[in-house]
Amino acid sequence: MIMKPSSATIVEIREETPSVRSFVFDRSFDFTPGQYVMVWIRGVDEVPMSLSDRNTITVQRVGNATRALFELAPGDTVGIRGPYGNGFEISNHDIVTIVSGGVGAAPLAPLAESAHDMGCDVMTLLGARTATELLFQRRFENSGAVRIATDDGSAGLHGLVTDLLDETAGCNIYSCGPEPMMYALLRRLDEAGFDLDHSQFSLHRYIKCGLGVCGACCIDPSGERACVDGPVFRGKGLIDSEFGRYRRGADGCTL
Ligand SMILES: Cc1cc2nc3c(=O)[nH]c(=O)nc-3n(C[C@H](O)[C@H](O)[C@H](O)COP(=O)(O)OP(=O)(O)OC[C@H]3O[C@@H](n4cnc5c(N)ncnc54)[C@H](O)[C@@H]3O)c2cc1C
């Protein structure tokens, strides 16, 4: 387990959408899609970010750490620990349905590519607030079929990405995005009698150490730690958990 950050130099910054940028580093990581790295923005904070490629993170600007990251330029450095966590599980020739919301596409685009390379039949349901915030549409299209939904109707279905879900028989379902979206998906699958062992969700929990030591990201009632036991969990384990109901914030209290 790598505990000490090592320096990585930013070699390229790509503007993916008005609020999302990819930061390409001078180092590659061996990773399973869904794994994350802890990114130390010196003097500001250390935050978890999924790898969107072997040498890349893809970041939405939301607060202090991500704002500071957006101020960096090629040639600047950050500290990196990882990759950490379990990542998504896929098998050769599966039927794969990906349900992506917003920046949740960051770990799902490499998953779609791996699944395609493994001979899986991949369908992506890609959602965003508005057309310009659709992330990695081309990467998903290169890996299989894509259907789109936007909150404002500027592209694809005017509505929720979960409304695009119809045929689930024989599918393995993979999701990352806002928790209300993933919870709506889980409920819908459960109500349809779908075997929830065939669904995997990447959870956003407040991760501090990334090593399974501090307990900041524990999930009720199992006590599983999102940082090492996750961040990817099967739907079956989530259906009777805190998922979709509450989570812990920075101080460990529930939100
Ligand atoms: C496993 C995992 C993978 C992630 N991958 C990505 C990614 O690929 N791209 C991306 O844009 N975002 C990703 N995130 C979310 C990202 O970590 C937060 O957006 C970031 O930490 C916000 O920091 P901030 O200081 O800019 O914002 P703040 O203003 O501090 O917080 C904004 C939001 O981010 C959350 N947050 C802040 N610090 C942490 C932390 N240490 N751990 C978890 N959440 C935190 C807060 O609870 C709040 O909901 C991931 C989160 C997890 C848990």
PDBQT file of the ligand as one rigid body, heavy atoms in Angstrom, charges set to zero:
ROOT
HETATM    1  C1  LIG A 301     -13.836   7.608  -5.086  1.00  0.00    +0.000 C 
HETATM    2  C2  LIG A 301     -14.089   9.018  -5.562  1.00  0.00    +0.000 A 
HETATM    3  C3  LIG A 301     -13.769   9.360  -6.860  1.00  0.00    +0.000 A 
HETATM    4  C4  LIG A 301     -14.006  10.658  -7.327  1.00  0.00    +0.000 A 
HETATM    5  N1  LIG A 301     -13.692  10.953  -8.617  1.00  0.00    +0.000 NA
HETATM    6  C5  LIG A 301     -13.913  12.193  -9.093  1.00  0.00    +0.000 A 
HETATM    7  C6  LIG A 301     -13.575  12.521 -10.436  1.00  0.00    +0.000 A 
HETATM    8  O1  LIG A 301     -13.108  11.683 -11.214  1.00  0.00    +0.000 OA
HETATM    9  N2  LIG A 301     -13.809  13.792 -10.846  1.00  0.00    +0.000 N 
HETATM   10  C7  LIG A 301     -14.336  14.738 -10.017  1.00  0.00    +0.000 A 
HETATM   11  O2  LIG A 301     -14.514  15.878 -10.445  1.00  0.00    +0.000 OA
HETATM   12  N3  LIG A 301     -14.684  14.459  -8.739  1.00  0.00    +0.000 NA
HETATM   13  C8  LIG A 301     -14.460  13.212  -8.249  1.00  0.00    +0.000 A 
HETATM   14  N4  LIG A 301     -14.771  12.922  -6.940  1.00  0.00    +0.000 N 
HETATM   15  C9  LIG A 301     -15.305  13.996  -6.082  1.00  0.00    +0.000 C 
HETATM   16  C10 LIG A 301     -14.155  14.879  -5.606  1.00  0.00    +0.000 C 
HETATM   17  O3  LIG A 301     -13.343  14.169  -4.695  1.00  0.00    +0.000 OA
HETATM   18  C11 LIG A 301     -14.721  16.140  -4.928  1.00  0.00    +0.000 C 
HETATM   19  O4  LIG A 301     -15.429  16.889  -5.888  1.00  0.00    +0.000 OA
HETATM   20  C12 LIG A 301     -13.597  16.997  -4.392  1.00  0.00    +0.000 C 
HETATM   21  O5  LIG A 301     -13.035  16.377  -3.251  1.00  0.00    +0.000 OA
HETATM   22  C13 LIG A 301     -14.131  18.379  -4.024  1.00  0.00    +0.000 C 
HETATM   23  O6  LIG A 301     -13.152  19.096  -3.312  1.00  0.00    +0.000 OA
HETATM   24  P1  LIG A 301     -13.240  20.687  -3.250  1.00  0.00    +0.000 P 
HETATM   25  O7  LIG A 301     -12.313  21.159  -2.179  1.00  0.00    +0.000 OA
HETATM   26  O8  LIG A 301     -13.056  21.292  -4.592  1.00  0.00    +0.000 OA
HETATM   27  O9  LIG A 301     -14.750  20.964  -2.864  1.00  0.00    +0.000 OA
HETATM   28  P2  LIG A 301     -15.504  21.168  -1.432  1.00  0.00    +0.000 P 
HETATM   29  O10 LIG A 301     -16.129  22.533  -1.525  1.00  0.00    +0.000 OA
HETATM   30  O11 LIG A 301     -14.523  20.928  -0.320  1.00  0.00    +0.000 OA
HETATM   31  O12 LIG A 301     -16.540  20.085  -1.502  1.00  0.00    +0.000 OA
HETATM   32  C14 LIG A 301     -17.467  19.933  -2.557  1.00  0.00    +0.000 C 
HETATM   33  C15 LIG A 301     -18.021  18.530  -2.508  1.00  0.00    +0.000 C 
HETATM   34  O13 LIG A 301     -16.942  17.580  -2.592  1.00  0.00    +0.000 OA
HETATM   35  C16 LIG A 301     -16.931  16.752  -1.441  1.00  0.00    +0.000 C 
HETATM   36  N5  LIG A 301     -15.556  16.524  -0.973  1.00  0.00    +0.000 N 
HETATM   37  C17 LIG A 301     -14.671  17.426  -0.491  1.00  0.00    +0.000 A 
HETATM   38  N6  LIG A 301     -13.548  16.801  -0.068  1.00  0.00    +0.000 NA
HETATM   39  C18 LIG A 301     -13.745  15.469  -0.281  1.00  0.00    +0.000 A 
HETATM   40  C19 LIG A 301     -12.987  14.306  -0.014  1.00  0.00    +0.000 A 
HETATM   41  N7  LIG A 301     -11.790  14.339   0.585  1.00  0.00    +0.000 N 
HETATM   42  N8  LIG A 301     -13.536  13.094  -0.348  1.00  0.00    +0.000 NA
HETATM   43  C20 LIG A 301     -14.737  13.015  -0.948  1.00  0.00    +0.000 A 
HETATM   44  N9  LIG A 301     -15.507  14.088  -1.198  1.00  0.00    +0.000 NA
HETATM   45  C21 LIG A 301     -15.021  15.298  -0.875  1.00  0.00    +0.000 A 
HETATM   46  C22 LIG A 301     -17.697  17.496  -0.377  1.00  0.00    +0.000 C 
HETATM   47  O14 LIG A 301     -18.284  16.620   0.556  1.00  0.00    +0.000 OA
HETATM   48  C23 LIG A 301     -18.746  18.214  -1.188  1.00  0.00    +0.000 C 
HETATM   49  O15 LIG A 301     -19.829  17.371  -1.483  1.00  0.00    +0.000 OA
HETATM   50  C24 LIG A 301     -14.566  11.636  -6.452  1.00  0.00    +0.000 A 
HETATM   51  C25 LIG A 301     -14.911  11.284  -5.145  1.00  0.00    +0.000 A 
HETATM   52  C26 LIG A 301     -14.675   9.989  -4.700  1.00  0.00    +0.000 A 
HETATM   53  C27 LIG A 301     -15.043   9.624  -3.296  1.00  0.00    +0.000 C 
ENDROOT
TORSDOF 0
